[in-house]
Amino acid sequence: MAHLEVTSSAHLTILLPLKDRVPFTHRWLAYAASAKLPHHILIADGGSDPTVAQTVAEKESQGLDLEYLRYPYDSSYADYYAKIADALSRVKTPFVVMADNDDFFVPGGLTRALEFLSTHPDHVACGGQSALFWVAGAGASVRSDTRYGDAVAWKCSSQMSSDVAETAERRLRERCLGANDVFYAVHRTDLLRGHFEAVRDCCPHDLFLMEELIMFLTAIAGKTRQLDTLYIARQQDSPGSSAGAHEARFGDWYDRMLVPTWSGDFTRFVDCAAAALSRADGISTDDARRTVVESYKMSVAPFLLADVLDEPSVSFSTPLVLQVVKRLVKLPRTSWLRRAAQRLYRRTQWLSHDFVHGTEFRTRRAREAAREFAPVREFLESPGRYDSSTAGT
């Protein structure tokens, strides 16, 4: 397929879901016009500000291919999921990419991802490296408007990962060991449409679990590629984001796993992903569920660990102690090193029982502990004296 063909609006739609934050929408559209994005832009507006439609009409005169859809107000995540699923059902191009109104696509990276998918039918999604940026720079005073500033700091995301295994199970495990950049990649429209219909039906109360489900279903559906090119610039300090609001209300990963709706959300998540994996690889539902749960643990473990380390009962040295203890426990029972460590742990009276968890190192016996434990020890060491059933053993 020729270069000019795949960069036209007939092949790619940028889906821009909105919920207020109108100043950022103005900036996003201004950037799209300045970058001369040649792709069809479908705006799904679930916000409360009626002026967005007028702004869209003004930007159409600057050469952008815009389509504006007005939806009922996104009063819940169920409304948001239904809006995305409906908007995707209206996309007519073979490829689609999701956008936030505080992030910018790099035109060249977007084009290369589109070209790659157009020539690799065995891949379902393609993106590139992310640049993270902060407006106004470190140490600047807090301002209400973080859209523009004269000191913009930025850096590239260091993780690059592609999932190119032949089986869905291996691709899923590969994805969960890498960075979660696939959500904003270019997708084949029919597949992403189906993924969001699944999200709409599962309707998770946790917004981050929604992104995890899209990531899982994409990896299961086929190969994904992350190109060695700058693809998207994502702002890190913009106020009013949905993710920020969700975290402010429900807390970090650790907190959110304790809310009443989590159990039902996670059950539906596993059911949906496991059914897709079972169909893709022809494996049993039980095996698929096991893989999904193990993959999820790999995916969220770094975030969960960071949250757990913030708890007051956890010290800086806890992870190191746990790593050492786990390595010792995994040694064969005949290992001299394991036996020596076990003997030291059990006989060193000042070493706390919770040393193996890394939460407490030293302990102190109660004043009369040795005397009070003596009868217990005597009983355990002389069974025949107290229990006739053990006599002679």
C-alpha positions in Angstrom: 0.0 0.0 0.0 1.4 3.4 -0.9 2.5 6.0 1.6 -0.1 8.5 0.6 -2.9 6.1 0.8 -2.3 5.0 4.4 -1.9 8.5 5.7 -5.3 9.6 4.4 -8.4 10.1 6.5 -9.9 7.1 4.7 -7.7 4.7 6.7 -7.4 6.0 10.2 -9.8 7.6 12.7 -8.6 9.3 15.8 -11.3 8.8 18.5 -11.3 11.7 21.0 -13.7 11.0 23.9 -14.4 14.1 25.9 -15.8 15.0 29.3 -15.3 18.7 30.0 -11.8 20.1 30.5 -12.7 22.3 27.6 -9.5 24.4 27.6 -7.5 21.2 27.0 -9.8 20.3 24.1 -9.1 23.8 22.6 -5.4 23.1 22.9 -5.7 19.6 21.4 -7.5 20.9 18.4 -5.1 23.7 18.0 -2.2 21.3 18.0 -4.0 19.0 15.5 -4.4 21.9 13.2 -0.8 23.0 13.6 0.5 19.5 13.0 -1.8 19.1 10.0 -3.1 15.7 11.1 -4.5 14.2 7.9 -6.7 11.6 9.7 -10.4 11.6 10.4 -11.1 12.8 14.0 -14.2 11.6 15.7 -15.1 13.5 18.8 -17.4 11.8 21.3 -18.5 14.5 23.7 -20.0 13.4 27.0 -19.3 16.7 28.8 -21.5 19.5 30.0 -20.1 22.5 28.0 -22.1 23.3 24.9 -19.3 25.5 23.4 -17.2 22.5 22.3 -19.4 22.0 19.1 -18.7 25.6 18.1 -14.9 25.2 18.6 -15.1 22.1 16.4 -16.8 24.0 13.7 -14.2 26.7 13.8 -11.3 24.2 13.5 -12.9 22.5 10.5 -12.1 25.6 8.6 -8.4 25.1 9.4 -8.3 21.9 7.4 -9.1 19.2 10.0 -11.4 16.3 9.1 -13.7 16.5 12.1 -16.9 14.7 13.1 -18.7 15.7 16.3 -21.0 13.4 18.2 -22.9 14.7 21.2 -23.7 12.2 23.9 -25.6 12.3 27.2 -23.5 13.5 30.1 -21.0 10.9 31.4 -22.5 10.6 34.9 -21.0 7.1 35.4 -18.4 4.8 34.0 -21.2 2.8 32.5 -22.2 5.9 30.5 -18.5 6.3 29.4 -18.1 2.7 28.3 -21.4 2.8 26.4 -20.3 6.0 24.7 -17.0 4.6 23.5 -18.6 1.4 22.3 -21.2 3.4 20.3 -18.6 5.8 18.9 -16.5 2.8 17.7 -19.5 1.3 16.0 -19.7 4.5 13.9 -16.0 4.4 12.8 -15.8 3.6 9.1 -12.0 3.4 8.7 -10.1 0.1 9.1 -7.9 1.5 11.8 -8.6 3.6 14.9 -6.6 5.1 17.7 -7.8 6.4 21.1 -6.8 9.9 22.3 -6.9 12.0 25.4 -7.3 15.7 25.2 -4.1 16.3 27.1 -1.9 14.1 24.9 -0.4 14.8 21.5 0.3 12.3 18.7 3.6 12.7 16.8 2.5 12.7 13.1 5.5 10.7 11.9 5.2 8.1 14.5 1.4 7.7 13.9 2.1 7.3 10.2 4.7 4.7 10.7 2.4 2.7 13.0 -0.3 2.9 10.4 2.0 1.8 7.6 3.2 -1.1 9.7 -0.3 -2.4 10.4 -1.2 -2.0 6.8 1.6 -4.3 5.7 1.5 -6.8 8.6 -1.9 -8.5 8.7 -0.8 -10.8 11.6 -0.6 -7.8 13.9 -3.6 -6.3 15.7 -2.0 -3.1 17.1 1.1 -1.0 16.6 2.5 2.1 18.5 5.8 3.6 19.4 7.7 5.2 22.2 6.0 7.7 24.6 7.4 11.0 25.6 6.3 12.2 29.0 6.1 16.0 29.6 5.5 18.5 32.3 4.4 22.1 31.6 6.2 24.9 33.5 9.1 22.8 34.6 10.2 21.4 38.0 10.1 23.9 40.9 7.7 26.3 39.2 4.9 27.8 41.2 1.6 26.0 41.0 -0.7 27.5 38.4 -4.3 26.9 37.5 -3.5 26.7 33.8 -1.0 24.0 32.9 -1.7 24.0 29.2 1.2 26.3 28.2 4.4 27.4 29.8 7.9 28.6 29.0 9.6 25.7 30.7 8.5 22.3 29.4 10.4 19.3 30.8 10.1 16.0 29.0 11.7 12.5 28.9 11.1 9.3 27.0 9.6 6.2 28.5 12.4 3.7 28.7 10.4 0.5 28.3 10.0 -0.9 24.8 8.1 -4.1 24.3 6.5 -6.0 21.5 4.3 -9.1 21.8 5.0 -11.3 18.8 4.6 -14.9 20.1 2.5 -17.3 18.1 0.2 -18.3 21.0 -2.2 -15.9 22.8 -1.0 -17.2 26.2 2.7 -16.3 25.5 1.7 -12.9 24.1 -0.3 -12.2 27.2 2.6 -13.0 29.5 5.0 -10.9 27.3 2.6 -8.0 27.5 2.3 -8.2 31.3 6.1 -8.2 31.7 6.4 -5.0 29.6 5.0 -1.5 29.6 1.3 -0.9 29.2 1.5 1.3 26.1 -0.9 -0.7 23.9 -4.1 1.3 25.0 -3.1 4.3 22.8 -1.7 2.3 19.9 -3.3 2.1 16.5 -5.7 -0.8 16.5 -7.7 -2.6 13.9 -11.2 -1.1 14.2 -13.2 -4.3 14.3 -11.1 -5.7 17.1 -11.1 -2.6 19.3 -14.8 -2.3 18.8 -15.3 -5.8 20.1 -13.0 -5.1 23.0 -15.0 -2.1 24.2 -18.2 -3.9 23.8 -16.8 -6.5 26.2 -15.8 -3.6 28.5 -19.3 -2.2 28.3 -20.8 -5.6 29.2 -18.3 -6.1 32.1 -18.7 -2.5 33.2 -15.9 -2.4 35.8 -16.2 0.2 38.6 -12.4 0.5 38.5 -11.2 2.6 35.6 -7.7 1.1 35.7 -9.2 -2.4 35.4 -10.9 -1.2 32.2 -7.5 -0.4 30.7 -6.1 -3.7 31.9 -9.0 -5.5 30.1 -8.3 -3.7 26.9 -4.6 -4.6 27.2 -5.4 -8.3 27.9 -7.9 -8.7 25.0 -5.5 -7.0 22.6 -2.6 -9.3 23.5 -4.9 -12.3 23.2 -6.3 -11.2 19.8 -2.9 -11.1 18.0 0.6 -9.7 17.8 1.4 -6.1 18.8 4.4 -4.1 17.8 6.1 -1.1 19.5 8.2 0.7 16.9 11.5 2.4 17.7 10.1 5.9 17.0 8.5 8.6 19.0 4.8 8.2 18.8 2.9 10.1 21.4 3.6 12.9 24.0 1.6 12.5 27.2 1.2 15.3 29.8 1.9 14.3 33.4 0.6 17.3 35.3 -2.7 18.2 33.8 -5.6 18.7 36.3 -9.0 17.1 36.1 -8.0 13.9 34.4 -10.4 10.9 34.8 -7.5 8.7 36.1 -6.5 11.3 38.6 -10.1 11.8 39.8 -10.5 8.0 40.2 -7.3 7.7 42.2 -8.2 10.6 44.4 -11.6 9.1 45.2 -10.7 5.4 45.6 -6.9 5.4 46.3 -4.0 3.5 44.9 -3.9 -0.1 43.6 -3.7 -1.4 47.1 -6.7 0.7 48.3 -8.8 -0.1 45.3 -8.5 -3.9 45.8 -10.3 -3.4 49.1 -13.4 -1.5 47.9 -16.7 -3.5 48.0 -17.1 -3.6 44.2 -13.6 -5.0 43.5 -14.5 -8.7 43.9 -17.3 -8.5 41.3 -15.2 -6.4 38.9 -12.2 -8.8 39.1 -14.4 -11.9 38.6 -16.0 -10.4 35.5 -12.5 -9.3 34.3 -11.1 -12.8 34.6 -14.2 -14.5 33.1 -14.1 -12.2 30.0 -10.3 -12.5 29.4 -10.2 -16.3 30.1 -13.1 -16.9 27.6 -11.2 -15.0 24.9 -7.9 -16.9 25.7 -9.7 -20.2 25.8 -11.1 -19.6 22.3 -7.9 -18.2 20.9 -5.6 -21.1 22.0 -8.1 -23.9 22.3 -7.3 -24.5 25.9 -9.6 -25.3 28.8 -11.3 -22.6 30.7 -9.5 -23.5 33.9 -6.1 -23.3 32.3 -7.1 -20.0 30.7 -8.3 -18.6 34.0 -5.0 -19.6 35.7 -3.0 -17.8 33.0 -5.1 -14.7 33.2 -4.7 -14.5 37.0 -1.0 -15.1 36.8 -0.6 -12.5 34.1 -2.6 -10.0 36.0 -0.3 -10.5 39.0 2.7 -9.8 36.9 1.2 -6.7 35.4 0.2 -5.0 38.6 2.9 -6.3 41.0 5.2 -3.3 40.5 2.4 -0.8 41.2 1.1 -2.8 44.1 4.6 -3.1 45.6 5.1 0.6 45.3 1.8 1.2 47.2 2.6 -1.4 49.8 5.9 0.2 50.5 4.1 3.3 51.5 2.4 1.5 54.3 3.8 2.5 57.8 4.4 -1.2 58.7 6.8 -1.7 55.8 10.5 -0.5 55.9 12.9 0.3 53.1 14.7 -3.0 53.7 11.6 -5.2 53.5 11.9 -6.1 49.8 15.6 -7.1 50.2 14.9 -9.3 53.2 12.0 -11.0 51.4 14.2 -11.6 48.3 16.9 -13.3 50.4 14.4 -15.4 52.4 12.5 -16.5 49.3 15.7 -17.6 47.6 16.7 -19.6 50.6 13.3 -21.3 50.9 13.4 -22.3 47.2 16.7 -24.2 47.7 16.4 -28.0 48.1 15.8 -29.2 51.6 19.1 -31.0 51.4 21.0 -27.8 50.8 23.5 -27.0 53.5 22.9 -23.3 53.1 19.2 -23.6 53.6 19.7 -25.9 56.7 22.2 -23.5 58.2 20.0 -20.5 57.7 17.0 -22.3 59.1 19.0 -23.4 62.2 20.3 -19.9 62.8 16.8 -18.4 62.4 15.3 -20.9 64.9 18.0 -20.7 67.5 18.7 -17.0 67.5 16.4 -15.9 70.3 16.7 -12.2 69.6 15.8 -12.6 65.9 12.0 -11.9 65.5 9.7 -14.4 64.0 8.6 -11.7 61.5 12.2 -11.3 60.3 11.3 -13.5 57.4 8.6 -11.0 56.3 11.1 -8.1 56.7 8.8 -6.2 59.0 10.6 -6.7 62.3 14.2 -7.7 63.1 14.7 -7.8 66.8 12.5 -9.2 69.5 12.8 -9.4 73.3 11.5 -12.2 75.4 8.9 -11.5 78.1 10.6 -11.6 81.5 9.4 -15.0 82.6 9.0 -16.5 79.1 11.6 -19.3 79.5 10.0 -20.4 82.8 6.5 -20.3 81.5 7.3 -22.2 78.3 9.1 -24.9 80.2 6.0 -27.1 80.8 5.1 -26.9 77.1 8.6 -27.9 76.1 8.7 -30.7 78.7 5.4 -32.0 77.4 6.6 -32.0 73.8 9.9 -33.6 74.6 8.6 -36.4 76.8 5.4 -37.7 75.1 5.5 -41.1 76.8 5.3 -39.5 80.3 2.0 -37.9 79.7 0.3 -39.8 76.8 0.1 -43.6 77.2 -0.7 -44.0 73.5 2.9 -42.9 72.7 4.6 -45.2 75.1 7.3 -47.2 73.5 7.4 -45.1 70.4 
